[in-house]
């Protein structure tokens, strides 16, 4: 009843998202009166698909609505038979930018490229499971005091691209465009790319794909792999091993 048997990334939930959008939210007062905890469950369960099909800002509003309803009616929860777990989806609050922070007091200034912003969509879907590192690192720095919009003051440059097809598009195609270092990554040649970094959520890039960013740092969950009969590995001189997401 709280959706625990369903994977929130499943497209099978899209019919519920449509019902929520077209029928439930059009009569919000009635939905609250009929079954407020069912409404909260539906709001949270469909969030990844809302983010995918309706956008980041709509997903933020839906989560804000779910949180507000839970706070408002929390005293009734023990009397109901809804097994809601408010802390179960804490990663959604992180990914949707509800948790501002001071970057643990670090003085580093990090510039986040917006030229690959179209490769950072579906943040909730790509941020779930063991391959969610890229989405989480992007959200962390985006909501931290260490982010700067002044490239001249930046110590490091993050090239964001979420795992899956978006990451493949970035590393296998766009990074190789003839004018990539001028248009997409205009600060790449400032220090030959050594102050740039990107996140490898799974599968180290092949050497040909890595060539334009060979001096950039990889934040990677992999240290060594053999794919398609070709070995590839991270460099302990510049790359950083990070834990995988579960």
VENTA-V137754 format. One line per field, one symbol per residue. phi: phi as a letter, one per 20 degrees, with the letter a starting at -180 (. if undefined). Layout:
phi = ???
This chain:
phi = .enfedefefffeffffffgfecfffcfffffffaffffffffffeggffgfedogffffffffffffffffdgfegfeedeefcgefdffffffenecfbdllmfefddedfdfdffdcelffffednfdegfffffffffddfefceeffefeccedeafgoffffffeecffdggdgfeeecfdfegclnfddbbddfamgfffffegfdfefedeceddbbcclmdfbbedffcecfcffec
